[in-house]
Amino acid sequence: MTGMQQLYVDKIVVHMSVGESGDKLIKGETLMTEICGGAKSVRTIARRTVPAFGLRKGQVMGCKLTLRGEAAESFLETSLAIIEKKISLHQFDQNGNFGFGIEEHTDYPGQSYDPQIGIYGMDINVVIEKKGVRIARRSAQKKKLPTKQHVRRDEAVSFMKERFNVEVVE
């Protein structure tokens, strides 16, 4: 692929839902900061009330953070190693983005089980893009993104196979 057609990892969003605010949330934020190399997390708020899960609208229920550049790629390498570099094809959306979950934070290097903290899982969402997407997002002289600059599912799958040696299973 030539310059503007090359794919790259734009960002990784790591989300941890603890279901409640307070001490449990603070521990989750601390863990996420350690695992993600010191990046600062922001709290997520419930959008609607779900009685089955004990959630009320406006209640703080988790935290998330965004990684970009080298930090994102090294975190992705580590996370893919935990899931043994296997991703299902249905985890990719039509725009080439994909997500997967890590069940236990203790799988990350340097993390051990502490009974006072417990075990936390996290969701990892990866956004893959091509160069030149900024024209559709900038505030001045915003333009429509050409079709050839959109990332397709098959392009993202081949990128992950080549760049990160990921096995994509049906």
C-alpha positions in Angstrom: 0.0 0.0 0.0 1.1 3.5 -0.7 1.4 6.4 1.7 -2.2 7.5 2.2 -3.5 4.0 2.0 -1.4 2.6 4.8 -3.3 1.5 7.9 -2.3 2.4 11.4 -3.7 2.1 15.0 -5.2 5.5 15.6 -6.3 4.9 19.2 -7.1 2.3 21.8 -9.9 2.9 24.3 -9.6 0.8 27.5 -12.8 0.6 29.6 -13.3 -0.9 33.0 -16.8 -1.1 34.5 -16.9 -1.7 38.2 -20.6 -1.1 38.6 -20.4 1.3 41.5 -18.5 4.4 42.7 -16.5 4.7 45.9 -13.5 2.6 47.0 -14.0 -0.1 44.3 -13.9 2.5 41.5 -10.8 4.2 43.0 -9.0 0.8 43.1 -10.1 0.2 39.5 -8.7 3.5 38.3 -5.4 2.9 40.1 -5.1 -0.5 38.4 -5.9 0.8 35.0 -3.3 3.6 35.4 -0.6 1.0 36.4 -1.4 -1.3 33.5 -1.6 1.4 30.9 1.7 3.1 31.7 0.6 6.0 33.8 -2.2 7.3 31.5 -4.9 9.2 33.4 -8.4 7.7 33.3 -11.8 9.5 33.3 -15.0 8.2 35.0 -17.9 6.9 33.0 -21.5 7.7 34.0 -24.6 5.6 33.4 -26.8 7.0 30.7 -30.0 5.4 31.8 -31.5 3.5 34.7 -31.3 -0.3 34.5 -32.9 -1.8 37.6 -31.7 -5.3 36.8 -28.1 -4.2 37.2 -28.8 -1.8 40.0 -27.8 1.3 37.9 -29.3 4.7 38.1 -29.0 7.4 35.5 -26.1 9.7 36.3 -24.4 7.2 38.6 -20.6 6.8 38.2 -20.1 3.2 37.2 -16.6 2.8 35.7 -13.6 4.4 34.1 -11.9 4.6 30.7 -8.8 6.0 29.0 -7.5 6.5 25.5 -4.0 5.5 24.3 -2.4 6.8 21.1 0.9 6.3 19.3 3.7 4.1 20.7 1.9 3.7 24.0 -1.1 2.3 22.2 0.9 -0.2 20.1 2.9 -1.5 23.0 -0.3 -1.9 25.1 -2.0 -3.7 22.2 1.0 -6.1 21.8 0.8 -7.0 25.5 -3.0 -7.4 25.5 -2.9 -9.5 22.3 -0.4 -11.8 24.0 -2.8 -12.4 26.9 -5.6 -13.6 24.5 -2.9 -15.7 22.6 -3.2 -13.5 19.5 -6.6 -14.9 18.5 -9.4 -12.7 17.5 -12.7 -13.8 16.0 -13.9 -12.3 12.7 -17.2 -11.2 14.3 -15.2 -8.9 16.6 -14.4 -6.6 13.7 -17.0 -4.1 12.6 -17.7 -2.9 9.0 -15.3 0.1 9.6 -12.3 -2.1 10.5 -12.5 -1.4 14.3 -12.4 -4.3 16.7 -12.7 -5.0 20.4 -12.0 -7.7 22.8 -12.1 -8.3 26.6 -9.5 -9.3 29.2 -11.2 -11.2 32.0 -8.6 -10.7 34.8 -6.2 -7.8 35.3 -3.7 -10.2 36.9 -2.9 -11.5 33.4 -0.8 -8.4 32.7 2.9 -8.4 33.6 3.7 -7.0 37.0 0.1 -7.5 38.3 -0.7 -10.0 41.1 -3.8 -10.9 42.9 -4.5 -8.9 46.0 -7.6 -10.0 48.1 -8.3 -6.4 49.1 -8.5 -5.2 45.5 -10.2 -8.2 43.9 -10.2 -9.1 40.2 -11.1 -6.6 37.5 -11.7 -7.2 33.8 -11.6 -4.7 31.0 -12.8 -4.1 27.5 -10.3 -3.0 24.8 -11.5 -1.2 21.6 -9.0 -0.6 18.8 -9.6 2.0 16.1 -7.7 1.5 12.8 -7.5 4.3 10.3 -5.8 5.5 7.1 -3.9 8.8 6.8 -6.0 11.8 5.8 -9.1 11.2 8.0 -8.5 14.6 9.5 -10.2 16.3 6.6 -13.6 15.0 7.8 -13.1 16.0 11.4 -11.4 19.4 11.3 -13.5 22.5 12.0 -12.3 24.7 9.1 -12.8 23.5 5.5 -14.4 20.2 6.5 -14.7 17.8 3.6 -16.3 14.5 3.0 -13.9 11.6 3.3 -13.3 9.8 0.0 -14.5 6.2 -0.2 -11.0 4.9 -0.7 -9.9 6.4 2.6 -12.5 4.3 4.6 -11.1 1.2 6.3 -12.9 -2.0 5.3 -13.2 -5.1 7.5 -11.0 -7.2 5.2 -8.3 -4.5 5.2 -8.3 -4.4 9.0 -8.1 -8.2 9.3 -5.1 -8.4 6.9 -3.4 -5.5 8.7 -3.7 -7.2 12.1 -2.4 -10.5 10.6 0.6 -8.8 9.0 1.5 -6.1 11.6 0.7 -8.0 14.9 0.8 -11.7 13.8 -2.8 -12.2 14.9 -4.8 -15.3 14.0 -8.3 -14.4 12.9 -10.7 -17.3 13.5 -14.1 -17.7 11.8 
